[in-house]
Amino acid sequence: MQAKQAVGIDLPLKVLVWLDETGVTWLAYNDPRWIARRHGLDPESAAHATDMAVRLDALAHAAIAP
């Protein structure tokens, strides 16, 4: 948000988890790299977004692992 205040519309990052009518659990979130592109962040901020995306992806995969 320090680079571009408008990015605050997409922060804080959120994760949505829900159970559908068939009993399948779903997990969804906005990729931080997409947020960086959406707001035209500078390369340094975009690099931080990439790091966040990698960590969030690992967390999501760990959460859904059997």
mmJSON file of the N, C-alpha and C atoms, coordinates in Angstrom:
{"data_MODEL":{"atom_site":{
"group_PDB":["ATOM","ATOM","ATOM","ATOM","ATOM","ATOM","ATOM","ATOM","ATOM","ATOM","ATOM","ATOM","ATOM","ATOM","ATOM","ATOM","ATOM","ATOM","ATOM","ATOM","ATOM","ATOM","ATOM","ATOM","ATOM","ATOM","ATOM","ATOM","ATOM","ATOM","ATOM","ATOM","ATOM","ATOM","ATOM","ATOM","ATOM","ATOM","ATOM","ATOM","ATOM","ATOM","ATOM","ATOM","ATOM","ATOM","ATOM","ATOM","ATOM","ATOM","ATOM","ATOM","ATOM","ATOM","ATOM","ATOM","ATOM","ATOM","ATOM","ATOM","ATOM","ATOM","ATOM","ATOM","ATOM","ATOM","ATOM","ATOM","ATOM","ATOM","ATOM","ATOM","ATOM","ATOM","ATOM","ATOM","ATOM","ATOM","ATOM","ATOM","ATOM","ATOM","ATOM","ATOM","ATOM","ATOM","ATOM","ATOM","ATOM","ATOM","ATOM","ATOM","ATOM","ATOM","ATOM","ATOM","ATOM","ATOM","ATOM","ATOM","ATOM","ATOM","ATOM","ATOM","ATOM","ATOM","ATOM","ATOM","ATOM","ATOM","ATOM","ATOM","ATOM","ATOM","ATOM","ATOM","ATOM","ATOM","ATOM","ATOM","ATOM","ATOM","ATOM","ATOM","ATOM","ATOM","ATOM","ATOM","ATOM","ATOM","ATOM","ATOM","ATOM","ATOM","ATOM","ATOM","ATOM","ATOM","ATOM","ATOM","ATOM","ATOM","ATOM","ATOM","ATOM","ATOM","ATOM","ATOM","ATOM","ATOM","ATOM","ATOM","ATOM","ATOM","ATOM","ATOM","ATOM","ATOM","ATOM","ATOM","ATOM","ATOM","ATOM","ATOM","ATOM","ATOM","ATOM","ATOM","ATOM","ATOM","ATOM","ATOM","ATOM","ATOM","ATOM","ATOM","ATOM","ATOM","ATOM","ATOM","ATOM","ATOM","ATOM","ATOM","ATOM","ATOM","ATOM","ATOM","ATOM","ATOM","ATOM","ATOM","ATOM","ATOM","ATOM","ATOM","ATOM","ATOM"],
"id":[1,2,3,4,5,6,7,8,9,10,11,12,13,14,15,16,17,18,19,20,21,22,23,24,25,26,27,28,29,30,31,32,33,34,35,36,37,38,39,40,41,42,43,44,45,46,47,48,49,50,51,52,53,54,55,56,57,58,59,60,61,62,63,64,65,66,67,68,69,70,71,72,73,74,75,76,77,78,79,80,81,82,83,84,85,86,87,88,89,90,91,92,93,94,95,96,97,98,99,100,101,102,103,104,105,106,107,108,109,110,111,112,113,114,115,116,117,118,119,120,121,122,123,124,125,126,127,128,129,130,131,132,133,134,135,136,137,138,139,140,141,142,143,144,145,146,147,148,149,150,151,152,153,154,155,156,157,158,159,160,161,162,163,164,165,166,167,168,169,170,171,172,173,174,175,176,177,178,179,180,181,182,183,184,185,186,187,188,189,190,191,192,193,194,195,196,197,198],
"type_symbol":["N","C","C","N","C","C","N","C","C","N","C","C","N","C","C","N","C","C","N","C","C","N","C","C","N","C","C","N","C","C","N","C","C","N","C","C","N","C","C","N","C","C","N","C","C","N","C","C","N","C","C","N","C","C","N","C","C","N","C","C","N","C","C","N","C","C","N","C","C","N","C","C","N","C","C","N","C","C","N","C","C","N","C","C","N","C","C","N","C","C","N","C","C","N","C","C","N","C","C","N","C","C","N","C","C","N","C","C","N","C","C","N","C","C","N","C","C","N","C","C","N","C","C","N","C","C","N","C","C","N","C","C","N","C","C","N","C","C","N","C","C","N","C","C","N","C","C","N","C","C","N","C","C","N","C","C","N","C","C","N","C","C","N","C","C","N","C","C","N","C","C","N","C","C","N","C","C","N","C","C","N","C","C","N","C","C","N","C","C","N","C","C","N","C","C","N","C","C"],
"label_atom_id":["N","CA","C","N","CA","C","N","CA","C","N","CA","C","N","CA","C","N","CA","C","N","CA","C","N","CA","C","N","CA","C","N","CA","C","N","CA","C","N","CA","C","N","CA","C","N","CA","C","N","CA","C","N","CA","C","N","CA","C","N","CA","C","N","CA","C","N","CA","C","N","CA","C","N","CA","C","N","CA","C","N","CA","C","N","CA","C","N","CA","C","N","CA","C","N","CA","C","N","CA","C","N","CA","C","N","CA","C","N","CA","C","N","CA","C","N","CA","C","N","CA","C","N","CA","C","N","CA","C","N","CA","C","N","CA","C","N","CA","C","N","CA","C","N","CA","C","N","CA","C","N","CA","C","N","CA","C","N","CA","C","N","CA","C","N","CA","C","N","CA","C","N","CA","C","N","CA","C","N","CA","C","N","CA","C","N","CA","C","N","CA","C","N","CA","C","N","CA","C","N","CA","C","N","CA","C","N","CA","C","N","CA","C","N","CA","C","N","CA","C","N","CA","C","N","CA","C","N","CA","C"],
"label_alt_id":[null,null,null,null,null,null,null,null,null,null,null,null,null,null,null,null,null,null,null,null,null,null,null,null,null,null,null,null,null,null,null,null,null,null,null,null,null,null,null,null,null,null,null,null,null,null,null,null,null,null,null,null,null,null,null,null,null,null,null,null,null,null,null,null,null,null,null,null,null,null,null,null,null,null,null,null,null,null,null,null,null,null,null,null,null,null,null,null,null,null,null,null,null,null,null,null,null,null,null,null,null,null,null,null,null,null,null,null,null,null,null,null,null,null,null,null,null,null,null,null,null,null,null,null,null,null,null,null,null,null,null,null,null,null,null,null,null,null,null,null,null,null,null,null,null,null,null,null,null,null,null,null,null,null,null,null,null,null,null,null,null,null,null,null,null,null,null,null,null,null,null,null,null,null,null,null,null,null,null,null,null,null,null,null,null,null,null,null,null,null,null,null,null,null,null,null,null,null],
"label_comp_id":["MET","MET","MET","GLN","GLN","GLN","ALA","ALA","ALA","LYS","LYS","LYS","GLN","GLN","GLN","ALA","ALA","ALA","VAL","VAL","VAL","GLY","GLY","GLY","ILE","ILE","ILE","ASP","ASP","ASP","LEU","LEU","LEU","PRO","PRO","PRO","LEU","LEU","LEU","LYS","LYS","LYS","VAL","VAL","VAL","LEU","LEU","LEU","VAL","VAL","VAL","TRP","TRP","TRP","LEU","LEU","LEU","ASP","ASP","ASP","GLU","GLU","GLU","THR","THR","THR","GLY","GLY","GLY","VAL","VAL","VAL","THR","THR","THR","TRP","TRP","TRP","LEU","LEU","LEU","ALA","ALA","ALA","TYR","TYR","TYR","ASN","ASN","ASN","ASP","ASP","ASP","PRO","PRO","PRO","ARG","ARG","ARG","TRP","TRP","TRP","ILE","ILE","ILE","ALA","ALA","ALA","ARG","ARG","ARG","ARG","ARG","ARG","HIS","HIS","HIS","GLY","GLY","GLY","LEU","LEU","LEU","ASP","ASP","ASP","PRO","PRO","PRO","GLU","GLU","GLU","SER","SER","SER","ALA","ALA","ALA","ALA","ALA","ALA","HIS","HIS","HIS","ALA","ALA","ALA","THR","THR","THR","ASP","ASP","ASP","MET","MET","MET","ALA","ALA","ALA","VAL","VAL","VAL","ARG","ARG","ARG","LEU","LEU","LEU","ASP","ASP","ASP","ALA","ALA","ALA","LEU","LEU","LEU","ALA","ALA","ALA","HIS","HIS","HIS","ALA","ALA","ALA","ALA","ALA","ALA","ILE","ILE","ILE","ALA","ALA","ALA","PRO","PRO","PRO"],
"label_asym_id":["A","A","A","A","A","A","A","A","A","A","A","A","A","A","A","A","A","A","A","A","A","A","A","A","A","A","A","A","A","A","A","A","A","A","A","A","A","A","A","A","A","A","A","A","A","A","A","A","A","A","A","A","A","A","A","A","A","A","A","A","A","A","A","A","A","A","A","A","A","A","A","A","A","A","A","A","A","A","A","A","A","A","A","A","A","A","A","A","A","A","A","A","A","A","A","A","A","A","A","A","A","A","A","A","A","A","A","A","A","A","A","A","A","A","A","A","A","A","A","A","A","A","A","A","A","A","A","A","A","A","A","A","A","A","A","A","A","A","A","A","A","A","A","A","A","A","A","A","A","A","A","A","A","A","A","A","A","A","A","A","A","A","A","A","A","A","A","A","A","A","A","A","A","A","A","A","A","A","A","A","A","A","A","A","A","A","A","A","A","A","A","A","A","A","A","A","A","A"],
"label_entity_id":["1","1","1","1","1","1","1","1","1","1","1","1","1","1","1","1","1","1","1","1","1","1","1","1","1","1","1","1","1","1","1","1","1","1","1","1","1","1","1","1","1","1","1","1","1","1","1","1","1","1","1","1","1","1","1","1","1","1","1","1","1","1","1","1","1","1","1","1","1","1","1","1","1","1","1","1","1","1","1","1","1","1","1","1","1","1","1","1","1","1","1","1","1","1","1","1","1","1","1","1","1","1","1","1","1","1","1","1","1","1","1","1","1","1","1","1","1","1","1","1","1","1","1","1","1","1","1","1","1","1","1","1","1","1","1","1","1","1","1","1","1","1","1","1","1","1","1","1","1","1","1","1","1","1","1","1","1","1","1","1","1","1","1","1","1","1","1","1","1","1","1","1","1","1","1","1","1","1","1","1","1","1","1","1","1","1","1","1","1","1","1","1","1","1","1","1","1","1"],
"label_seq_id":[1,1,1,2,2,2,3,3,3,4,4,4,5,5,5,6,6,6,7,7,7,8,8,8,9,9,9,10,10,10,11,11,11,12,12,12,13,13,13,14,14,14,15,15,15,16,16,16,17,17,17,18,18,18,19,19,19,20,20,20,21,21,21,22,22,22,23,23,23,24,24,24,25,25,25,26,26,26,27,27,27,28,28,28,29,29,29,30,30,30,31,31,31,32,32,32,33,33,33,34,34,34,35,35,35,36,36,36,37,37,37,38,38,38,39,39,39,40,40,40,41,41,41,42,42,42,43,43,43,44,44,44,45,45,45,46,46,46,47,47,47,48,48,48,49,49,49,50,50,50,51,51,51,52,52,52,53,53,53,54,54,54,55,55,55,56,56,56,57,57,57,58,58,58,59,59,59,60,60,60,61,61,61,62,62,62,63,63,63,64,64,64,65,65,65,66,66,66],
"pdbx_PDB_ins_code":[null,null,null,null,null,null,null,null,null,null,null,null,null,null,null,null,null,null,null,null,null,null,null,null,null,null,null,null,null,null,null,null,null,null,null,null,null,null,null,null,null,null,null,null,null,null,null,null,null,null,null,null,null,null,null,null,null,null,null,null,null,null,null,null,null,null,null,null,null,null,null,null,null,null,null,null,null,null,null,null,null,null,null,null,null,null,null,null,null,null,null,null,null,null,null,null,null,null,null,null,null,null,null,null,null,null,null,null,null,null,null,null,null,null,null,null,null,null,null,null,null,null,null,null,null,null,null,null,null,null,null,null,null,null,null,null,null,null,null,null,null,null,null,null,null,null,null,null,null,null,null,null,null,null,null,null,null,null,null,null,null,null,null,null,null,null,null,null,null,null,null,null,null,null,null,null,null,null,null,null,null,null,null,null,null,null,null,null,null,null,null,null,null,null,null,null,null,null],
"Cartn_x":[0.813,0.0,0.858,2.089,2.942,3.32,3.417,3.777,2.625,1.43,0.218,-0.937,-1.489,-2.532,-3.767,-4.056,-5.243,-5.213,-4.021,-3.933,-4.661,-4.911,-5.624,-7.008,-7.586,-8.894,-8.82,-7.65,-7.467,-6.785,-6.565,-5.897,-6.809,-6.703,-5.755,-6.142,-5.155,-5.423,-6.421,-7.305,-8.325,-8.314,-8.703,-8.863,-10.291,-10.971,-12.338,-12.338,-12.915,-13.038,-14.518,-15.009,-16.414,-16.606,-17.727,-18.116,-19.292,-19.161,-20.275,-21.33,-22.388,-23.521,-23.194,-22.068,-21.676,-20.673,-20.316,-19.377,-17.928,-17.657,-16.291,-15.918,-14.737,-14.236,-13.43,-13.692,-13.012,-12.249,-11.17,-10.353,-10.021,-10.234,-9.969,-9.369,-8.547,-7.963,-7.467,-7.293,-6.711,-5.194,-4.584,-3.135,-2.485,-1.534,-0.877,-0.2,0.242,0.849,-0.195,-1.423,-2.515,-2.804,-2.816,-3.055,-1.968,-0.724,0.388,0.217,-0.155,-0.376,-1.564,-2.632,-3.849,-3.556,-2.652,-2.368,-1.084,-0.435,0.763,1.896,2.122,3.18,4.56,5.502,6.876,7.506,8.619,9.225,9.585,10.059,10.418,9.173,8.1,6.86,6.282,6.4,5.915,6.7,8.001,8.812,8.316,7.928,7.361,6.042,5.255,3.988,4.236,5.272,5.618,6.003,6.794,7.178,5.937,5.03,3.795,2.968,2.91,2.127,2.67,3.97,4.593,4.258,4.349,4.058,2.578,1.719,0.283,-0.111,0.488,0.222,0.633,1.796,2.255,1.31,0.857,-0.082,-1.395,-1.893,-3.155,-3.032,-1.927,-1.745,-1.63,-0.982,-0.869,-2.246,-3.069,-4.389,-5.325,-5.147,-6.062,-5.487,-4.235,-3.621,-4.338,-4.53,-5.197,-4.345],
"Cartn_y":[-1.184,0.0,1.25,1.124,2.304,2.702,1.707,2.01,2.691,2.174,2.736,2.5,3.565,3.44,2.704,2.774,2.117,0.608,0.03,-1.419,-1.83,-0.885,-1.163,-1.741,-1.52,-2.097,-3.623,-4.175,-5.623,-6.191,-5.356,-5.813,-5.606,-6.401,-7.504,-8.673,-9.513,-10.719,-11.581,-12.198,-13.051,-14.412,-15.417,-16.759,-17.193,-17.675,-18.146,-19.667,-20.29,-21.746,-22.061,-22.971,-23.346,-24.801,-25.334,-26.706,-26.66,-27.34,-27.307,-28.352,-28.382,-29.263,-30.747,-31.078,-32.484,-32.89,-31.932,-32.23,-31.958,-31.357,-31.032,-29.67,-29.608,-28.356,-27.623,-26.319,-25.464,-24.373,-23.898,-22.832,-21.882,-20.585,-19.61,-18.335,-17.67,-16.382,-15.673,-14.362,-13.589,-13.706,-14.075,-14.22,-12.839,-12.705,-11.415,-10.871,-11.765,-11.29,-10.602,-11.113,-10.487,-9.109,-9.03,-7.743,-6.744,-7.193,-6.309,-5.812,-6.72,-6.311,-5.368,-5.686,-4.866,-3.413,-3.219,-1.868,-1.287,-2.012,-1.497,-1.212,-2.136,-1.917,-1.983,-1.285,-1.26,-2.65,-2.903,-4.244,-4.744,-3.857,-4.292,-4.759,-4.004,-4.397,-5.657,-5.774,-6.968,-8.202,-8.026,-9.145,-9.607,-8.677,-9.041,-9.792,-9.361,-10.03,-11.464,-11.674,-13.022,-13.892,-13.354,-14.102,-14.456,-13.512,-13.772,-14.845,-14.801,-15.775,-17.187,-17.329,-18.647,-19.197,-18.342,-18.787,-19.103,-18.275,-18.509,-19.786,-20.034,-21.263,-22.492,-22.422,-23.543,-23.768,-22.687,-22.798,-23.405,-22.962,-23.493,-24.98,-25.386,-26.793,-27.641,-27.107,-27.833,-27.963,-26.944,-26.948,-27.978,-28.224,-29.147,-30.551,-30.748,-32.072,-33.06,-34.272,-35.294,-35.73],
"Cartn_z":[0.0,0.0,0.0,0.398,0.399,-1.022,-1.921,-3.303,-4.033,-3.862,-4.479,-3.526,-3.016,-2.006,-2.511,-3.796,-4.348,-4.177,-3.991,-3.791,-2.508,-1.629,-0.394,-0.611,-1.782,-2.087,-2.104,-2.381,-2.446,-1.204,-0.207,1.007,2.209,3.227,3.38,2.484,2.227,1.452,2.207,1.467,2.07,1.38,2.146,1.604,1.909,0.895,1.047,1.004,2.013,2.071,2.227,1.396,1.5,1.12,1.582,1.309,0.35,-0.8,-1.754,-1.396,-2.192,-1.887,-1.997,-2.657,-2.76,-1.679,-0.819,0.258,-0.071,-1.227,-1.618,-1.019,-0.419,0.147,-0.914,-1.04,-2.011,-1.279,-1.89,-1.342,-2.488,-2.28,-3.34,-2.751,-3.55,-3.151,-4.397,-4.285,-5.379,-5.294,-6.403,-6.473,-6.293,-5.362,-5.164,-6.424,-7.327,-8.584,-9.443,-9.432,-10.16,-9.573,-8.246,-7.588,-7.981,-8.011,-8.396,-9.83,-10.743,-12.143,-12.253,-11.519,-11.562,-11.206,-10.256,-9.78,-10.365,-11.276,-11.937,-10.975,-10.036,-9.055,-9.692,-9.09,-9.582,-9.423,-10.125,-10.093,-8.692,-7.825,-6.471,-5.706,-5.788,-5.12,-5.752,-7.077,-7.764,-7.318,-7.034,-6.552,-5.182,-4.345,-3.039,-3.231,-4.195,-4.486,-4.944,-5.733,-6.181,-4.995,-4.081,-2.884,-2.063,-1.91,-1.176,-1.876,-3.199,-3.962,-3.775,-3.793,-3.612,-2.228,-1.217,0.151,0.332,-0.237,-0.131,-0.859,-2.014,-2.76,-1.95,-1.303,-0.479,0.696,1.306,2.415,1.961,0.815,0.279,-0.02,-0.644,-0.954,0.315,1.326,2.598,3.248,3.106,3.731,3.096,1.806,1.123,0.991,1.431,1.322,2.239,1.728,2.555,3.731],
"occupancy":[1.0,1.0,1.0,1.0,1.0,1.0,1.0,1.0,1.0,1.0,1.0,1.0,1.0,1.0,1.0,1.0,1.0,1.0,1.0,1.0,1.0,1.0,1.0,1.0,1.0,1.0,1.0,1.0,1.0,1.0,1.0,1.0,1.0,1.0,1.0,1.0,1.0,1.0,1.0,1.0,1.0,1.0,1.0,1.0,1.0,1.0,1.0,1.0,1.0,1.0,1.0,1.0,1.0,1.0,1.0,1.0,1.0,1.0,1.0,1.0,1.0,1.0,1.0,1.0,1.0,1.0,1.0,1.0,1.0,1.0,1.0,1.0,1.0,1.0,1.0,1.0,1.0,1.0,1.0,1.0,1.0,1.0,1.0,1.0,1.0,1.0,1.0,1.0,1.0,1.0,1.0,1.0,1.0,1.0,1.0,1.0,1.0,1.0,1.0,1.0,1.0,1.0,1.0,1.0,1.0,1.0,1.0,1.0,1.0,1.0,1.0,1.0,1.0,1.0,1.0,1.0,1.0,1.0,1.0,1.0,1.0,1.0,1.0,1.0,1.0,1.0,1.0,1.0,1.0,1.0,1.0,1.0,1.0,1.0,1.0,1.0,1.0,1.0,1.0,1.0,1.0,1.0,1.0,1.0,1.0,1.0,1.0,1.0,1.0,1.0,1.0,1.0,1.0,1.0,1.0,1.0,1.0,1.0,1.0,1.0,1.0,1.0,1.0,1.0,1.0,1.0,1.0,1.0,1.0,1.0,1.0,1.0,1.0,1.0,1.0,1.0,1.0,1.0,1.0,1.0,1.0,1.0,1.0,1.0,1.0,1.0,1.0,1.0,1.0,1.0,1.0,1.0,1.0,1.0,1.0,1.0,1.0,1.0],
"B_iso_or_equiv":[0.0,0.0,0.0,0.0,0.0,0.0,0.0,0.0,0.0,0.0,0.0,0.0,0.0,0.0,0.0,0.0,0.0,0.0,0.0,0.0,0.0,0.0,0.0,0.0,0.0,0.0,0.0,0.0,0.0,0.0,0.0,0.0,0.0,0.0,0.0,0.0,0.0,0.0,0.0,0.0,0.0,0.0,0.0,0.0,0.0,0.0,0.0,0.0,0.0,0.0,0.0,0.0,0.0,0.0,0.0,0.0,0.0,0.0,0.0,0.0,0.0,0.0,0.0,0.0,0.0,0.0,0.0,0.0,0.0,0.0,0.0,0.0,0.0,0.0,0.0,0.0,0.0,0.0,0.0,0.0,0.0,0.0,0.0,0.0,0.0,0.0,0.0,0.0,0.0,0.0,0.0,0.0,0.0,0.0,0.0,0.0,0.0,0.0,0.0,0.0,0.0,0.0,0.0,0.0,0.0,0.0,0.0,0.0,0.0,0.0,0.0,0.0,0.0,0.0,0.0,0.0,0.0,0.0,0.0,0.0,0.0,0.0,0.0,0.0,0.0,0.0,0.0,0.0,0.0,0.0,0.0,0.0,0.0,0.0,0.0,0.0,0.0,0.0,0.0,0.0,0.0,0.0,0.0,0.0,0.0,0.0,0.0,0.0,0.0,0.0,0.0,0.0,0.0,0.0,0.0,0.0,0.0,0.0,0.0,0.0,0.0,0.0,0.0,0.0,0.0,0.0,0.0,0.0,0.0,0.0,0.0,0.0,0.0,0.0,0.0,0.0,0.0,0.0,0.0,0.0,0.0,0.0,0.0,0.0,0.0,0.0,0.0,0.0,0.0,0.0,0.0,0.0,0.0,0.0,0.0,0.0,0.0,0.0],
"pdbx_formal_charge":[null,null,null,null,null,null,null,null,null,null,null,null,null,null,null,null,null,null,null,null,null,null,null,null,null,null,null,null,null,null,null,null,null,null,null,null,null,null,null,null,null,null,null,null,null,null,null,null,null,null,null,null,null,null,null,null,null,null,null,null,null,null,null,null,null,null,null,null,null,null,null,null,null,null,null,null,null,null,null,null,null,null,null,null,null,null,null,null,null,null,null,null,null,null,null,null,null,null,null,null,null,null,null,null,null,null,null,null,null,null,null,null,null,null,null,null,null,null,null,null,null,null,null,null,null,null,null,null,null,null,null,null,null,null,null,null,null,null,null,null,null,null,null,null,null,null,null,null,null,null,null,null,null,null,null,null,null,null,null,null,null,null,null,null,null,null,null,null,null,null,null,null,null,null,null,null,null,null,null,null,null,null,null,null,null,null,null,null,null,null,null,null,null,null,null,null,null,null],
"auth_seq_id":[1,1,1,2,2,2,3,3,3,4,4,4,5,5,5,6,6,6,7,7,7,8,8,8,9,9,9,10,10,10,11,11,11,12,12,12,13,13,13,14,14,14,15,15,15,16,16,16,17,17,17,18,18,18,19,19,19,20,20,20,21,21,21,22,22,22,23,23,23,24,24,24,25,25,25,26,26,26,27,27,27,28,28,28,29,29,29,30,30,30,31,31,31,32,32,32,33,33,33,34,34,34,35,35,35,36,36,36,37,37,37,38,38,38,39,39,39,40,40,40,41,41,41,42,42,42,43,43,43,44,44,44,45,45,45,46,46,46,47,47,47,48,48,48,49,49,49,50,50,50,51,51,51,52,52,52,53,53,53,54,54,54,55,55,55,56,56,56,57,57,57,58,58,58,59,59,59,60,60,60,61,61,61,62,62,62,63,63,63,64,64,64,65,65,65,66,66,66],
"auth_comp_id":["MET","MET","MET","GLN","GLN","GLN","ALA","ALA","ALA","LYS","LYS","LYS","GLN","GLN","GLN","ALA","ALA","ALA","VAL","VAL","VAL","GLY","GLY","GLY","ILE","ILE","ILE","ASP","ASP","ASP","LEU","LEU","LEU","PRO","PRO","PRO","LEU","LEU","LEU","LYS","LYS","LYS","VAL","VAL","VAL","LEU","LEU","LEU","VAL","VAL","VAL","TRP","TRP","TRP","LEU","LEU","LEU","ASP","ASP","ASP","GLU","GLU","GLU","THR","THR","THR","GLY","GLY","GLY","VAL","VAL","VAL","THR","THR","THR","TRP","TRP","TRP","LEU","LEU","LEU","ALA","ALA","ALA","TYR","TYR","TYR","ASN","ASN","ASN","ASP","ASP","ASP","PRO","PRO","PRO","ARG","ARG","ARG","TRP","TRP","TRP","ILE","ILE","ILE","ALA","ALA","ALA","ARG","ARG","ARG","ARG","ARG","ARG","HIS","HIS","HIS","GLY","GLY","GLY","LEU","LEU","LEU","ASP","ASP","ASP","PRO","PRO","PRO","GLU","GLU","GLU","SER","SER","SER","ALA","ALA","ALA","ALA","ALA","ALA","HIS","HIS","HIS","ALA","ALA","ALA","THR","THR","THR","ASP","ASP","ASP","MET","MET","MET","ALA","ALA","ALA","VAL","VAL","VAL","ARG","ARG","ARG","LEU","LEU","LEU","ASP","ASP","ASP","ALA","ALA","ALA","LEU","LEU","LEU","ALA","ALA","ALA","HIS","HIS","HIS","ALA","ALA","ALA","ALA","ALA","ALA","ILE","ILE","ILE","ALA","ALA","ALA","PRO","PRO","PRO"],
"auth_asym_id":["A","A","A","A","A","A","A","A","A","A","A","A","A","A","A","A","A","A","A","A","A","A","A","A","A","A","A","A","A","A","A","A","A","A","A","A","A","A","A","A","A","A","A","A","A","A","A","A","A","A","A","A","A","A","A","A","A","A","A","A","A","A","A","A","A","A","A","A","A","A","A","A","A","A","A","A","A","A","A","A","A","A","A","A","A","A","A","A","A","A","A","A","A","A","A","A","A","A","A","A","A","A","A","A","A","A","A","A","A","A","A","A","A","A","A","A","A","A","A","A","A","A","A","A","A","A","A","A","A","A","A","A","A","A","A","A","A","A","A","A","A","A","A","A","A","A","A","A","A","A","A","A","A","A","A","A","A","A","A","A","A","A","A","A","A","A","A","A","A","A","A","A","A","A","A","A","A","A","A","A","A","A","A","A","A","A","A","A","A","A","A","A","A","A","A","A","A","A"],
"auth_atom_id":["N","CA","C","N","CA","C","N","CA","C","N","CA","C","N","CA","C","N","CA","C","N","CA","C","N","CA","C","N","CA","C","N","CA","C","N","CA","C","N","CA","C","N","CA","C","N","CA","C","N","CA","C","N","CA","C","N","CA","C","N","CA","C","N","CA","C","N","CA","C","N","CA","C","N","CA","C","N","CA","C","N","CA","C","N","CA","C","N","CA","C","N","CA","C","N","CA","C","N","CA","C","N","CA","C","N","CA","C","N","CA","C","N","CA","C","N","CA","C","N","CA","C","N","CA","C","N","CA","C","N","CA","C","N","CA","C","N","CA","C","N","CA","C","N","CA","C","N","CA","C","N","CA","C","N","CA","C","N","CA","C","N","CA","C","N","CA","C","N","CA","C","N","CA","C","N","CA","C","N","CA","C","N","CA","C","N","CA","C","N","CA","C","N","CA","C","N","CA","C","N","CA","C","N","CA","C","N","CA","C","N","CA","C","N","CA","C","N","CA","C","N","CA","C","N","CA","C","N","CA","C"],
"pdbx_PDB_model_num":[1,1,1,1,1,1,1,1,1,1,1,1,1,1,1,1,1,1,1,1,1,1,1,1,1,1,1,1,1,1,1,1,1,1,1,1,1,1,1,1,1,1,1,1,1,1,1,1,1,1,1,1,1,1,1,1,1,1,1,1,1,1,1,1,1,1,1,1,1,1,1,1,1,1,1,1,1,1,1,1,1,1,1,1,1,1,1,1,1,1,1,1,1,1,1,1,1,1,1,1,1,1,1,1,1,1,1,1,1,1,1,1,1,1,1,1,1,1,1,1,1,1,1,1,1,1,1,1,1,1,1,1,1,1,1,1,1,1,1,1,1,1,1,1,1,1,1,1,1,1,1,1,1,1,1,1,1,1,1,1,1,1,1,1,1,1,1,1,1,1,1,1,1,1,1,1,1,1,1,1,1,1,1,1,1,1,1,1,1,1,1,1,1,1,1,1,1,1]
}}}
